């Protein structure tokens, strides 16, 4: 398993955990999931370009 695949899996798990509908994250708003979504998007783009 490559580094990019591992990063994508970890970021997806973190993104699911930061969704505001979960009880522990309800008062966080969309900030954490937005930041993690952006990080996931950057990692996917870098992996597709072959730079990661």
PDB file of N, H, CA, C and O in Angstrom:
ATOM      1  N   UNK A   1       0.853  -1.170   0.000  1.00  0.00           N
ATOM      2  CA  UNK A   1       0.000   0.000   0.000  1.00  0.00           C
ATOM      3  C   UNK A   1       0.901   1.237   0.000  1.00  0.00           C
ATOM      4  O   UNK A   1       1.830   1.342   0.802  1.00  0.00           O
ATOM      5  N   UNK A   2       0.620   2.149  -0.891  1.00  0.00           N
ATOM      6  H   UNK A   2      -0.134   2.064  -1.542  1.00  0.00           H
ATOM      7  CA  UNK A   2       1.436   3.341  -1.016  1.00  0.00           C
ATOM      8  C   UNK A   2       1.097   4.391   0.027  1.00  0.00           C
ATOM      9  O   UNK A   2       0.090   4.301   0.730  1.00  0.00           O
ATOM     10  N   UNK A   3       1.946   5.367   0.104  1.00  0.00           N
ATOM     11  H   UNK A   3       2.764   5.440  -0.467  1.00  0.00           H
ATOM     12  CA  UNK A   3       1.759   6.447   1.066  1.00  0.00           C
ATOM     13  C   UNK A   3       0.510   7.248   0.752  1.00  0.00           C
ATOM     14  O   UNK A   3      -0.218   7.638   1.664  1.00  0.00           O
ATOM     15  N   UNK A   4       0.251   7.499  -0.522  1.00  0.00           N
ATOM     16  H   UNK A   4       0.842   7.182  -1.263  1.00  0.00           H
ATOM     17  CA  UNK A   4      -0.923   8.292  -0.881  1.00  0.00           C
ATOM     18  C   UNK A   4      -2.215   7.557  -0.527  1.00  0.00           C
ATOM     19  O   UNK A   4      -3.172   8.186  -0.075  1.00  0.00           O
ATOM     20  N   UNK A   5      -2.259   6.262  -0.719  1.00  0.00           N
ATOM     21  H   UNK A   5      -1.482   5.751  -1.085  1.00  0.00           H
ATOM     22  CA  UNK A   5      -3.445   5.485  -0.369  1.00  0.00           C
ATOM     23  C   UNK A   5      -3.689   5.517   1.132  1.00  0.00           C
ATOM     24  O   UNK A   5      -4.827   5.650   1.582  1.00  0.00           O
ATOM     25  N   UNK A   6      -2.635   5.398   1.887  1.00  0.00           N
ATOM     26  H   UNK A   6      -1.711   5.290   1.521  1.00  0.00           H
ATOM     27  CA  UNK A   6      -2.751   5.447   3.347  1.00  0.00           C
ATOM     28  C   UNK A   6      -3.228   6.814   3.815  1.00  0.00           C
ATOM     29  O   UNK A   6      -4.080   6.898   4.700  1.00  0.00           O
ATOM     30  N   UNK A   7      -2.696   7.885   3.237  1.00  0.00           N
ATOM     31  H   UNK A   7      -2.005   7.816   2.518  1.00  0.00           H
ATOM     32  CA  UNK A   7      -3.137   9.234   3.597  1.00  0.00           C
ATOM     33  C   UNK A   7      -4.603   9.452   3.257  1.00  0.00           C
ATOM     34  O   UNK A   7      -5.340  10.054   4.037  1.00  0.00           O
ATOM     35  N   UNK A   8      -5.028   8.969   2.103  1.00  0.00           N
ATOM     36  H   UNK A   8      -4.430   8.479   1.469  1.00  0.00           H
ATOM     37  CA  UNK A   8      -6.426   9.131   1.705  1.00  0.00           C
ATOM     38  C   UNK A   8      -7.347   8.389   2.659  1.00  0.00           C
ATOM     39  O   UNK A   8      -8.391   8.917   3.040  1.00  0.00           O
ATOM     40  N   UNK A   9      -6.985   7.184   3.049  1.00  0.00           N
ATOM     41  H   UNK A   9      -6.136   6.755   2.739  1.00  0.00           H
ATOM     42  CA  UNK A   9      -7.808   6.407   3.983  1.00  0.00           C
ATOM     43  C   UNK A   9      -7.901   7.101   5.339  1.00  0.00           C
ATOM     44  O   UNK A   9      -8.983   7.186   5.921  1.00  0.00           O
ATOM     45  N   UNK A  10      -6.786   7.591   5.837  1.00  0.00           N
ATOM     46  H   UNK A  10      -5.908   7.522   5.364  1.00  0.00           H
ATOM     47  CA  UNK A  10      -6.783   8.283   7.133  1.00  0.00           C
ATOM     48  C   UNK A  10      -7.615   9.552   7.073  1.00  0.00           C
ATOM     49  O   UNK A  10      -8.379   9.831   7.997  1.00  0.00           O
ATOM     50  N   UNK A  11      -7.481  10.332   5.996  1.00  0.00           N
ATOM     51  H   UNK A  11      -6.861  10.106   5.245  1.00  0.00           H
ATOM     52  CA  UNK A  11      -8.254  11.565   5.883  1.00  0.00           C
ATOM     53  C   UNK A  11      -9.744  11.302   5.735  1.00  0.00           C
ATOM     54  O   UNK A  11     -10.552  12.075   6.250  1.00  0.00           O
ATOM     55  N   UNK A  12     -10.127  10.242   5.052  1.00  0.00           N
ATOM     56  H   UNK A  12      -9.470   9.614   4.634  1.00  0.00           H
ATOM     57  CA  UNK A  12     -11.545   9.906   4.925  1.00  0.00           C
ATOM     58  C   UNK A  12     -12.121   9.522   6.286  1.00  0.00           C
ATOM     59  O   UNK A  12     -13.232   9.928   6.626  1.00  0.00           O
ATOM     60  N   UNK A  13     -11.386   8.756   7.052  1.00  0.00           N
ATOM     61  H   UNK A  13     -10.483   8.426   6.776  1.00  0.00           H
ATOM     62  CA  UNK A  13     -11.850   8.373   8.395  1.00  0.00           C
ATOM     63  C   UNK A  13     -11.989   9.595   9.293  1.00  0.00           C
ATOM     64  O   UNK A  13     -12.967   9.716  10.030  1.00  0.00           O
ATOM     65  N   UNK A  14     -11.011  10.506   9.237  1.00  0.00           N
ATOM     66  H   UNK A  14     -10.215  10.407   8.639  1.00  0.00           H
ATOM     67  CA  UNK A  14     -11.095  11.734  10.029  1.00  0.00           C
ATOM     68  C   UNK A  14     -12.244  12.620   9.573  1.00  0.00           C
ATOM     69  O   UNK A  14     -12.907  13.253  10.394  1.00  0.00           O
ATOM     70  N   UNK A  15     -12.483  12.665   8.265  1.00  0.00           N
ATOM     71  H   UNK A  15     -11.944  12.151   7.598  1.00  0.00           H
ATOM     72  CA  UNK A  15     -13.577  13.474   7.733  1.00  0.00           C
ATOM     73  C   UNK A  15     -14.921  12.943   8.198  1.00  0.00           C
ATOM     74  O   UNK A  15     -15.811  13.725   8.534  1.00  0.00           O
ATOM     75  N   UNK A  16     -15.084  11.621   8.223  1.00  0.00           N
ATOM     76  H   UNK A  16     -14.362  10.986   7.950  1.00  0.00           H
ATOM     77  CA  UNK A  16     -16.332  11.031   8.700  1.00  0.00           C
ATOM     78  C   UNK A  16     -16.522  11.325  10.191  1.00  0.00           C
ATOM     79  O   UNK A  16     -17.646  11.570  10.632  1.00  0.00           O
ATOM     80  N   UNK A  17     -15.448  11.303  10.963  1.00  0.00           N
ATOM     81  H   UNK A  17     -14.535  11.104  10.606  1.00  0.00           H
ATOM     82  CA  UNK A  17     -15.543  11.588  12.390  1.00  0.00           C
ATOM     83  C   UNK A  17     -15.824  13.043  12.702  1.00  0.00           C
ATOM     84  O   UNK A  17     -16.303  13.351  13.793  1.00  0.00           O
ATOM     85  N   UNK A  18     -15.543  13.947  11.777  1.00  0.00           N
ATOM     86  H   UNK A  18     -15.154  13.697  10.891  1.00  0.00           H
ATOM     87  CA  UNK A  18     -15.739  15.375  12.024  1.00  0.00           C
ATOM     88  C   UNK A  18     -17.058  15.905  11.480  1.00  0.00           C
ATOM     89  O   UNK A  18     -17.329  17.101  11.589  1.00  0.00           O
ATOM     90  N   UNK A  19     -17.877  15.045  10.900  1.00  0.00           N
ATOM     91  H   UNK A  19     -17.657  14.073  10.812  1.00  0.00           H
ATOM     92  CA  UNK A  19     -19.168  15.490  10.369  1.00  0.00           C
ATOM     93  C   UNK A  19     -20.022  16.007  11.521  1.00  0.00           C
ATOM     94  O   UNK A  19     -20.151  15.329  12.541  1.00  0.00           O
ATOM     95  N   UNK A  20     -20.614  17.210  11.375  1.00  0.00           N
ATOM     96  H   UNK A  20     -20.509  17.760  10.547  1.00  0.00           H
ATOM     97  CA  UNK A  20     -21.358  17.828  12.489  1.00  0.00           C
ATOM     98  C   UNK A  20     -22.606  17.078  12.932  1.00  0.00           C
ATOM     99  O   UNK A  20     -23.170  17.419  13.972  1.00  0.00           O
ATOM    100  N   UNK A  21     -23.064  16.075  12.193  1.00  0.00           N
ATOM    101  H   UNK A  21     -22.606  15.798  11.348  1.00  0.00           H
ATOM    102  CA  UNK A  21     -24.275  15.370  12.617  1.00  0.00           C
ATOM    103  C   UNK A  21     -24.007  14.391  13.757  1.00  0.00           C
ATOM    104  O   UNK A  21     -24.942  13.937  14.416  1.00  0.00           O
ATOM    105  N   UNK A  22     -22.740  14.064  13.991  1.00  0.00           N
ATOM    106  H   UNK A  22     -21.981  14.433  13.455  1.00  0.00           H
ATOM    107  CA  UNK A  22     -22.419  13.167  15.096  1.00  0.00           C
ATOM    108  C   UNK A  22     -22.566  13.929  16.417  1.00  0.00           C
ATOM    109  O   UNK A  22     -22.257  15.119  16.467  1.00  0.00           O
ATOM    110  N   UNK A  23     -23.024  13.283  17.475  1.00  0.00           N
ATOM    111  H   UNK A  23     -23.275  12.316  17.435  1.00  0.00           H
ATOM    112  CA  UNK A  23     -23.277  13.984  18.745  1.00  0.00           C
ATOM    113  C   UNK A  23     -22.039  14.669  19.330  1.00  0.00           C
ATOM    114  O   UNK A  23     -22.154  15.758  19.891  1.00  0.00           O
ATOM    115  N   UNK A  24     -20.870  14.059  19.211  1.00  0.00           N
ATOM    116  H   UNK A  24     -20.777  13.174  18.755  1.00  0.00           H
ATOM    117  CA  UNK A  24     -19.687  14.666  19.810  1.00  0.00           C
ATOM    118  C   UNK A  24     -19.185  15.869  19.024  1.00  0.00           C
ATOM    119  O   UNK A  24     -18.367  16.633  19.537  1.00  0.00           O
ATOM    120  N   UNK A  25     -19.659  16.061  17.775  1.00  0.00           N
ATOM    121  H   UNK A  25     -20.324  15.441  17.358  1.00  0.00           H
ATOM    122  CA  UNK A  25     -19.170  17.146  16.936  1.00  0.00           C
ATOM    123  C   UNK A  25     -20.270  18.139  16.568  1.00  0.00           C
ATOM    124  O   UNK A  25     -20.081  18.966  15.676  1.00  0.00           O
ATOM    125  N   UNK A  26     -21.384  18.068  17.228  1.00  0.00           N
ATOM    126  H   UNK A  26     -21.537  17.397  17.953  1.00  0.00           H
ATOM    127  CA  UNK A  26     -22.529  18.896  16.837  1.00  0.00           C
ATOM    128  C   UNK A  26     -22.265  20.390  17.010  1.00  0.00           C
ATOM    129  O   UNK A  26     -22.731  21.188  16.197  1.00  0.00           O
ATOM    130  N   UNK A  27     -21.539  20.781  18.034  1.00  0.00           N
ATOM    131  H   UNK A  27     -21.160  20.133  18.695  1.00  0.00           H
ATOM    132  CA  UNK A  27     -21.311  22.208  18.272  1.00  0.00           C
ATOM    133  C   UNK A  27     -20.044  22.729  17.591  1.00  0.00           C
ATOM    134  O   UNK A  27     -19.699  23.897  17.768  1.00  0.00           O
ATOM    135  N   UNK A  28     -19.348  21.906  16.826  1.00  0.00           N
ATOM    136  H   UNK A  28     -19.628  20.956  16.682  1.00  0.00           H
ATOM    137  CA  UNK A  28     -18.135  22.338  16.134  1.00  0.00           C
ATOM    138  C   UNK A  28     -18.437  23.127  14.876  1.00  0.00           C
ATOM    139  O   UNK A  28     -17.622  23.947  14.452  1.00  0.00           O
ATOM    140  N   UNK A  29     -19.593  22.896  14.273  1.00  0.00           N
ATOM    141  H   UNK A  29     -20.255  22.230  14.617  1.00  0.00           H
ATOM    142  CA  UNK A  29     -19.914  23.519  12.993  1.00  0.00           C
ATOM    143  C   UNK A  29     -19.246  22.765  11.854  1.00  0.00           C
ATOM    144  O   UNK A  29     -18.870  21.602  11.997  1.00  0.00           O
ATOM    145  N   UNK A  30     -19.106  23.440  10.730  1.00  0.00           N
ATOM    146  H   UNK A  30     -19.411  24.385  10.614  1.00  0.00           H
ATOM    147  CA  UNK A  30     -18.539  22.787   9.548  1.00  0.00           C
ATOM    148  C   UNK A  30     -17.041  23.025   9.398  1.00  0.00           C
ATOM    149  O   UNK A  30     -16.454  22.578   8.413  1.00  0.00           O
ATOM    150  N   UNK A  31     -16.413  23.703  10.329  1.00  0.00           N
ATOM    151  H   UNK A  31     -16.890  24.066  11.130  1.00  0.00           H
ATOM    152  CA  UNK A  31     -14.988  24.009  10.229  1.00  0.00           C
ATOM    153  C   UNK A  31     -14.090  22.795  10.118  1.00  0.00           C
ATOM    154  O   UNK A  31     -13.332  22.698   9.153  1.00  0.00           O
ATOM    155  N   UNK A  32     -14.137  21.861  11.063  1.00  0.00           N
ATOM    156  H   UNK A  32     -14.752  21.941  11.847  1.00  0.00           H
ATOM    157  CA  UNK A  32     -13.244  20.704  10.989  1.00  0.00           C
ATOM    158  C   UNK A  32     -13.464  19.839   9.753  1.00  0.00           C
ATOM    159  O   UNK A  32     -12.501  19.382   9.138  1.00  0.00           O
ATOM    160  N   UNK A  33     -14.715  19.614   9.388  1.00  0.00           N
ATOM    161  H   UNK A  33     -15.497  19.986   9.887  1.00  0.00           H
ATOM    162  CA  UNK A  33     -14.960  18.781   8.213  1.00  0.00           C
ATOM    163  C   UNK A  33     -14.564  19.507   6.937  1.00  0.00           C
ATOM    164  O   UNK A  33     -14.156  18.873   5.964  1.00  0.00           O
ATOM    165  N   UNK A  34     -14.681  20.829   6.931  1.00  0.00           N
ATOM    166  H   UNK A  34     -15.013  21.344   7.721  1.00  0.00           H
ATOM    167  CA  UNK A  34     -14.256  21.597   5.765  1.00  0.00           C
ATOM    168  C   UNK A  34     -12.755  21.567   5.576  1.00  0.00           C
ATOM    169  O   UNK A  34     -12.265  21.434   4.455  1.00  0.00           O
ATOM    170  N   UNK A  35     -12.023  21.691   6.673  1.00  0.00           N
ATOM    171  H   UNK A  35     -12.421  21.799   7.584  1.00  0.00           H
ATOM    172  CA  UNK A  35     -10.560  21.649   6.611  1.00  0.00           C
ATOM    173  C   UNK A  35     -10.084  20.263   6.201  1.00  0.00           C
ATOM    174  O   UNK A  35      -9.186  20.134   5.369  1.00  0.00           O
ATOM    175  N   UNK A  36     -10.676  19.233   6.776  1.00  0.00           N
ATOM    176  H   UNK A  36     -11.406  19.337   7.452  1.00  0.00           H
ATOM    177  CA  UNK A  36     -10.291  17.867   6.414  1.00  0.00           C
ATOM    178  C   UNK A  36     -10.685  17.532   4.978  1.00  0.00           C
ATOM    179  O   UNK A  36      -9.965  16.811   4.287  1.00  0.00           O
ATOM    180  N   UNK A  37     -11.821  18.050   4.532  1.00  0.00           N
ATOM    181  H   UNK A  37     -12.406  18.636   5.093  1.00  0.00           H
ATOM    182  CA  UNK A  37     -12.226  17.845   3.145  1.00  0.00           C
ATOM    183  C   UNK A  37     -11.260  18.501   2.174  1.00  0.00           C
ATOM    184  O   UNK A  37     -10.941  17.936   1.128  1.00  0.00           O
ATOM    185  N   UNK A  38     -10.794  19.698   2.521  1.00  0.00           N
ATOM    186  H   UNK A  38     -11.053  20.158   3.370  1.00  0.00           H
ATOM    187  CA  UNK A  38      -9.806  20.384   1.692  1.00  0.00           C
ATOM    188  C   UNK A  38      -8.490  19.621   1.671  1.00  0.00           C
ATOM    189  O   UNK A  38      -7.868  19.489   0.617  1.00  0.00           O
ATOM    190  N   UNK A  39      -8.063  19.120   2.816  1.00  0.00           N
ATOM    191  H   UNK A  39      -8.568  19.227   3.672  1.00  0.00           H
ATOM    192  CA  UNK A  39      -6.831  18.327   2.868  1.00  0.00           C
ATOM    193  C   UNK A  39      -6.971  17.052   2.042  1.00  0.00           C
ATOM    194  O   UNK A  39      -6.032  16.659   1.350  1.00  0.00           O
ATOM    195  N   UNK A  40      -8.127  16.407   2.106  1.00  0.00           N
ATOM    196  H   UNK A  40      -8.890  16.726   2.668  1.00  0.00           H
ATOM    197  CA  UNK A  40      -8.372  15.207   1.311  1.00  0.00           C
ATOM    198  C   UNK A  40      -8.334  15.531  -0.179  1.00  0.00           C
ATOM    199  O   UNK A  40      -7.771  14.768  -0.964  1.00  0.00           O
ATOM    200  N   UNK A  41      -8.924  16.643  -0.570  1.00  0.00           N
ATOM    201  H   UNK A  41      -9.382  17.263   0.068  1.00  0.00           H
ATOM    202  CA  UNK A  41      -8.915  17.053  -1.969  1.00  0.00           C
ATOM    203  C   UNK A  41      -7.501  17.311  -2.469  1.00  0.00           C
ATOM    204  O   UNK A  41      -7.156  16.916  -3.583  1.00  0.00           O
ATOM    205  N   UNK A  42      -6.685  17.965  -1.663  1.00  0.00           N
ATOM    206  H   UNK A  42      -6.964  18.286  -0.758  1.00  0.00           H
ATOM    207  CA  UNK A  42      -5.296  18.242  -2.037  1.00  0.00           C
ATOM    208  C   UNK A  42      -4.508  16.948  -2.182  1.00  0.00           C
ATOM    209  O   UNK A  42      -3.742  16.794  -3.133  1.00  0.00           O
ATOM    210  N   UNK A  43      -4.687  16.019  -1.252  1.00  0.00           N
ATOM    211  H   UNK A  43      -5.309  16.144  -0.479  1.00  0.00           H
ATOM    212  CA  UNK A  43      -3.967  14.741  -1.326  1.00  0.00           C
ATOM    213  C   UNK A  43      -4.392  13.944  -2.555  1.00  0.00           C
ATOM    214  O   UNK A  43      -3.551  13.332  -3.213  1.00  0.00           O
ATOM    215  N   UNK A  44      -5.688  13.945  -2.873  1.00  0.00           N
ATOM    216  H   UNK A  44      -6.371  14.443  -2.339  1.00  0.00           H
ATOM    217  CA  UNK A  44      -6.166  13.222  -4.052  1.00  0.00           C
ATOM    218  C   UNK A  44      -5.599  13.839  -5.325  1.00  0.00           C
ATOM    219  O   UNK A  44      -5.168  13.115  -6.222  1.00  0.00           O
ATOM    220  N   UNK A  45      -5.593  15.161  -5.413  1.00  0.00           N
ATOM    221  H   UNK A  45      -5.943  15.749  -4.684  1.00  0.00           H
ATOM    222  CA  UNK A  45      -5.045  15.828  -6.596  1.00  0.00           C
ATOM    223  C   UNK A  45      -3.550  15.526  -6.736  1.00  0.00           C
ATOM    224  O   UNK A  45      -3.079  15.235  -7.835  1.00  0.00           O
ATOM    225  N   UNK A  46      -2.804  15.592  -5.632  1.00  0.00           N
ATOM    226  H   UNK A  46      -3.187  15.829  -4.739  1.00  0.00           H
ATOM    227  CA  UNK A  46      -1.383  15.280  -5.692  1.00  0.00           C
ATOM    228  C   UNK A  46      -1.133  13.830  -6.081  1.00  0.00           C
ATOM    229  O   UNK A  46      -0.185  13.533  -6.807  1.00  0.00           O
ATOM    230  N   UNK A  47      -1.986  12.925  -5.596  1.00  0.00           N
ATOM    231  H   UNK A  47      -2.756  13.167  -5.006  1.00  0.00           H
ATOM    232  CA  UNK A  47      -1.820  11.508  -5.943  1.00  0.00           C
ATOM    233  C   UNK A  47      -2.116  11.277  -7.418  1.00  0.00           C
ATOM    234  O   UNK A  47      -1.439  10.484  -8.073  1.00  0.00           O
ATOM    235  N   UNK A  48      -3.122  11.965  -7.939  1.00  0.00           N
ATOM    236  H   UNK A  48      -3.672  12.609  -7.407  1.00  0.00           H
ATOM    237  CA  UNK A  48      -3.445  11.801  -9.359  1.00  0.00           C
ATOM    238  C   UNK A  48      -2.375  12.397 -10.266  1.00  0.00           C
ATOM    239  O   UNK A  48      -2.147  11.903 -11.371  1.00  0.00           O
ATOM    240  N   UNK A  49      -1.727  13.445  -9.805  1.00  0.00           N
ATOM    241  H   UNK A  49      -1.912  13.845  -8.908  1.00  0.00           H
ATOM    242  CA  UNK A  49      -0.662  14.073 -10.587  1.00  0.00           C
ATOM    243  C   UNK A  49       0.652  13.305 -10.467  1.00  0.00           C
ATOM    244  O   UNK A  49       1.595  13.575 -11.211  1.00  0.00           O
ATOM    245  N   UNK A  50       0.724  12.358  -9.544  1.00  0.00           N
ATOM    246  H   UNK A  50      -0.042  12.139  -8.940  1.00  0.00           H
ATOM    247  CA  UNK A  50       1.925  11.561  -9.359  1.00  0.00           C
ATOM    248  C   UNK A  50       3.006  12.246  -8.542  1.00  0.00           C
ATOM    249  O   UNK A  50       4.168  11.845  -8.598  1.00  0.00           O
ATOM    250  N   UNK A  51       2.649  13.252  -7.800  1.00  0.00           N
ATOM    251  H   UNK A  51       1.705  13.578  -7.755  1.00  0.00           H
ATOM    252  CA  UNK A  51       3.622  13.990  -6.993  1.00  0.00           C
ATOM    253  C   UNK A  51       3.676  13.518  -5.543  1.00  0.00           C
ATOM    254  O   UNK A  51       4.449  14.046  -4.744  1.00  0.00           O
ATOM    255  N   UNK A  52       2.874  12.547  -5.212  1.00  0.00           N
ATOM    256  H   UNK A  52       2.246  12.118  -5.861  1.00  0.00           H
ATOM    257  CA  UNK A  52       2.848  12.066  -3.824  1.00  0.00           C
ATOM    258  C   UNK A  52       3.143  10.591  -3.797  1.00  0.00           C
ATOM    259  O   UNK A  52       3.170   9.987  -2.726  1.00  0.00           O
TER     260      UNK A  52
END
